[in-house]
Amino acid sequence: MSFVFVVDQNRKPLDPVHPGRARFLLSAGHAAVLRRYPFTIILKEARPDAQPQPLRVKLDPGSKTTGMAVVNDASGQVVWAADLAHRGEQVKARLESRRTQRRGRRHRHTRYRPPRFANRTRPEGWLPPSLRSRLGNLLTWVARLCRWCPISAISMELVRFDTQLMQNAEISGVDYQQGELQGYEVREYLLEKWGRKCAYCGAKSVPLQIEHIIPRARHGSDRVSNLTLACETCNQAKGTMTAAEFGHPEIHAQAKRPLRDAAAVNGTRWVLYRRLQAMGLPVETGSGGRTKWNRTRRNLPKTHWLDAACVGESTPDLLHVQQVMLWCITATGRQRRQMCLMDASGFPRTKGKGVSVVQGFRSGDIVRAVVPAGKYAGVHIGKVAVRARGSFNIATQAGTITDISYRHCHRLHAADGYGYQKGGAALPPHASMAEVPAPQF
């Protein structure tokens, strides 16, 4: 169950309502559907005395998937939750393909010309397109949520790990070194880096121990570059040997290898923080260790949106997460910028792009088609692919419906560059926190 967003006649956000209340308002004629994804209604009557409760949008940025949650700090209720899948890898792959084709053509026809790509300069603060895509997705959804519900504050996970603390434990004294949160920072970092499995035997779903690659008895340090994860059997068998002596010399190189996903997050974290601050709302920050500490104290399973709900010090002591309907949002892009497709040699093999809007419909719109007769007679709901002649294809859950006239189609949701799918309830109804199994390391 996710609450339904409500706006008044002036598009001012009001308190989200229970889905049952939204159905009553729609059936009684007091409201109309403003947006399908996420479901938002607009009231037909003025509410000048409405005083909505402030809500907080919380983000757990990731390189591939970002968790989002809208939380009521006063009641601890998670009003809305979603997992946003980014398309940074797809953007990078397409740019590499285009660069290869262009370079091949230039080499064949102008091989005498010296390369000019080194002459280009980049402005200060430049980000690669794959990271700009991820950053734009986050800013877009924060702005949308601010339009549809009364958001008064933002929380985001600014740093994945407190690497300065892990590398130099004496930076702020022994009290900071021995804090309760420090162990969560190190353990979360190692779980992420070593794939949540034993570095020596590859065992998964077993209790893992933090192990020194060069043992402390051999003057090994406590830096994270000297730490790995091992099951109890491998840890006992290794004893005071180094990883190379134990038969795993590759562990030394892997321990010093940076995290690719963490690098993608670190490349945009401060830009995202400054952009969120520019929205005029207070922005709270927290680390990945703080997020995991909050989640384990509340005995919640690990998911992207639950991590988002546990970001920051403002997390309520009791989070109401039962029966929250998760939305899985996928960034798909709007339209292809490439004018025509290329062959293996990098030359055009198709005609230029045609018109993008046909009879008021655009490819990617969610439509409802009522076909009165014929092979596909019935009601079909899905994503439309337009054709210039006015005969469309509709991709539904049951398959693709071909050659449907635009006269039978009614648009439910305009294409906005994202795909939507319900992810199901995260926790069983009326389950207490004690009934949820605690995560194992």
Secondary structure, DSSP 4 states (H G I P E B T S, - for coil): --PEEEE-TT--EEEEE-HHHHHHHHHTTSEEEEETTTTEEEESS--TT--PPPEEEEEE--SSEEEEEEE-TTT-BEEEEEEEE--HHHHHHHHHHHHHHHHHHHHHH-TTSPP-GGG----TT---HHHHHHHHHHHHHHHHHHHHS-EEEEEEEEESS-HHHHH-TTTT-HHHHT-TTHHHHHHHHHHHHTTTS-TTT---SS-EEEEESS-GGGT---SGGGEEEEEHHHHHHHTT--TTTTT-THHHHHHTSPPHHHHHHHHHHHHHHHHHHTTTS-EEEEEHHHHHHHHHHTT----HHHHHHT-STT--SS-B-TT-EEEEEEE--SS---SS-B-TTS-B-SPPP--SEETTEETT-EEEEEE-SSTT-EEEEEEEE--TTSEEEEEETTEEEEEEEGGGEEEEE---SEEEEEEEESS-TT--GGGSPPP--
